[in-house]
Amino acid sequence: MEKITLKGGEFLIKDEHFASVFIPEEFSEEQKMFSDMASDFLKTKVWPNIVKIDKHDDPNLMVRLIEEAGELGLLGAGLPEEYGGMGIDFNTETILAEHLGPSHSFGVAVAAHTGIGTLPILYFGTEQQKNKYLPGLASGKIKAAYCLTEPDSGSDALAAKTRADLTDDGKHYVINGQKMWITNAGFANLLTVFAKINGEHFTAFLIETDTPGITLGEEEEKLGIKGSSTRQIFFENVKIPIENLLGESGKGHKIAFNVLNIGRYKLCAMVMGGSKEATTIAVKYANERKQFGVPISSFGAIKHKIGEMAVRVFAAESSTYRTSSLINDKINELVSGGTNKIAAKLQAAEEFSIECAILKVLGSEVLDYVVDEAVQIFGGTGYSEEYPVARFYRDSRINRIFEGTNEINRMLTVGMMLKRALKGQLDLMGPALSIQKDLMSIPDFGEAPEGYLAIEKKSLGQAKKAILMVAGAAVQKFMMDFEKEQEIMMNLADMLIDLYAAESTILRVEKLHNLKPESSKLFENIAKCFLSDALERINLNGKHAVTAFAEGDELRMMLLGLKRFTKYEPINTTAVRRDVANYIIEAGGYNL
Ligand SMILES: Cc1cc2nc3c(=O)[nH]c(=O)nc-3n(C[C@H](O)[C@H](O)[C@H](O)COP(=O)(O)OP(=O)(O)OC[C@H]3O[C@@H](n4cnc5c(N)ncnc54)[C@H](O)[C@@H]3O)c2cc1C
């Protein structure tokens, strides 16, 4: 089978072959073992304690559970064996993240520890720093937190005021400042802290929490993830040896931004696991709850909800595993070219940083949609703390805020595409110009393409033209000021997100059809249903964008272009959602 390796962002101008993508239906026995291990741990250790964790009844409970996860190898699974990890590949890391996902505050604590807490050391630490800290982080003996945000610098992280000043003897840095919203602050032993040397050079430091001069604020009273520890941290003349500088002086932004790429990606894998679990809980309830003498799952209105929840989760899952394989393959390619495995992972995540930002927005918004509908399916009981969906609803919301807000990630998605185009790394200009010719030409009313999902693949190609047309025209109009046009950037980001999700779904279904042709009709319909709605949204976002900057003939031509490029045979999406819902209702939970 043909395998095409795409570069980051190239999905907009090239077509990936289904053979290149990894799909959940291909998990190996070893990968299933990891997912079972994570699920068993959640079911037996975490879920029975979820209320206690949220109430902080037992202050050491979270710490004990993190340590138990460490003993099982769940914390260090992705770390190299020489540092106490298991060295699993990236696809297996994705599976693990998905299966650890539906664990509310526990998942947030683990994600902060294993992601933003551990990865700065893995990627940027000296050999001495790695040997000193990574084995303890893998086992859970050391608990980590990441201190970037401050009261006056959140999205604008580089505006941090925390300072680091070198002592006269040149042997220590003295840290002064304040960090805010720090996950795991209440029990972490090790902090990655961003501070400016001489108030100027943004740099990362490793600080052990027993160093004199560190104090904590009270636990924040939060809307959700109430069991995770979130506190302010104050640094007053905290003296640390110069060996604790992490990476290079003045290059803290490299650490902050690179670590966030993986963080965003993993967040999507986790929230996708949460979305599946919330769907299952809603379906079980809908099967049990009777009104008007029948289970509420027999009502079309409820089936519509379950069907749409499942379609969106399937699309988020397909997009996650597609990206997983892109990163996994890039790591392998770099390693076989001589790059060491740690550097390869960092480079691969950077290469696919556009896709990571897309996934962060997609996954967190699918989860919000799913938990909202889950509460609705529960009716009044959805509003009660006695049932699990209220917690899902509360805990979901944070995912659109941390790891870069969804607005920032949308702008990054478009901004990074354009930067790569300007640097000549991504040829957007050629395809964008050829679309202008396309627009002038007579539409091709030729024969419909033949082959499995061939019409859908043609539609994806057309949707790419729609996006390139809008982006090309907007860039021509605003030139260097384009990034100030945030509303248009948001429209374009949404168009890209829909394209990526629809294409990922179609690639997965095509692969599935090749693996198991007999089982693919339902999946084929899911892909068509998602695509049909995605094309409508792409058209609408395109309209919002072009009407904001074009007028007269130019506007009319682009609106016609949008209509043409997002045209798709009408399909009975109501029937598809109903079929999907029936399939899931019969199984008693999400089983796609
Ligand atoms: C529970 C929780 C846990 C957290 N854990 C950590 C942690 O462990 N470590 C850590 O360092 N931080 C952590 N954070 C902080 C989190 O990353 C920030 O809250 C987030 O980056 C947003 O920053 P902010 O809250 O200052 O919002 P702001 O940056 O003030 O943003 C407010 C609004 O303005 C929008 N906005 C901001 N800038 C722009 C712009 N240029 N263009 C358009 N819109 C813009 C945002 O999208 C948002 O909608 C946590 C936060 C919470 C709530």
The ligand as a Gaussian input file, in Angstrom:
#p B3LYP/6-31G(d) Opt

LIG

0 1
 C       -7.560000      25.198000      36.582000
 C       -6.390000      25.827000      35.900000
 C       -5.167000      25.177000      35.874000
 C       -4.062000      25.773000      35.291000
 N       -2.832000      25.163000      35.359000
 C       -1.732000      25.858000      34.970000
 C       -0.422000      25.342000      35.231000
 O       -0.257000      24.241000      35.763000
 N        0.644000      26.110000      34.897000
 C        0.503000      27.325000      34.305000
 O        1.511000      27.959000      34.027000
 N       -0.713000      27.836000      34.022000
 C       -1.828000      27.131000      34.355000
 N       -3.075000      27.649000      34.116000
 C       -3.194000      28.950000      33.479000
 C       -3.777000      28.877000      32.066000
 O       -2.839000      28.339000      31.204000
 C       -4.235000      30.287000      31.719000
 O       -5.402000      30.539000      32.485000
 C       -4.511000      30.459000      30.240000
 O       -3.323000      30.411000      29.502000
 C       -5.221000      31.789000      29.941000
 O       -4.577000      32.855000      30.545000
 P       -5.414000      33.894000      31.447000
 O       -6.200000      33.100000      32.404000
 O       -4.506000      34.903000      31.943000
 O       -6.446000      34.519000      30.421000
 P       -6.165000      35.777000      29.475000
 O       -4.903000      35.589000      28.750000
 O       -6.378000      37.009000      30.237000
 O       -7.356000      35.597000      28.437000
 C       -8.693000      36.034000      28.694000
 C       -9.479000      35.932000      27.386000
 O       -8.882000      36.783000      26.400000
 C       -8.514000      36.033000      25.259000
 N       -7.268000      36.546000      24.723000
 C       -6.091000      36.733000      25.353000
 N       -5.172000      37.185000      24.518000
 C       -5.768000      37.304000      23.319000
 C       -5.341000      37.726000      22.033000
 N       -4.072000      38.083000      21.763000
 N       -6.224000      37.729000      21.033000
 C       -7.498000      37.327000      21.251000
 N       -7.955000      36.911000      22.422000
 C       -7.104000      36.899000      23.453000
 C       -8.384000      34.598000      25.745000
 O       -8.556000      33.658000      24.695000
 C       -9.481000      34.529000      26.796000
 O      -10.694000      34.270000      26.172000
 C       -4.205000      27.034000      34.656000
 C       -5.453000      27.667000      34.645000
 C       -6.531000      27.092000      35.269000
 C       -7.837000      27.829000      35.287000

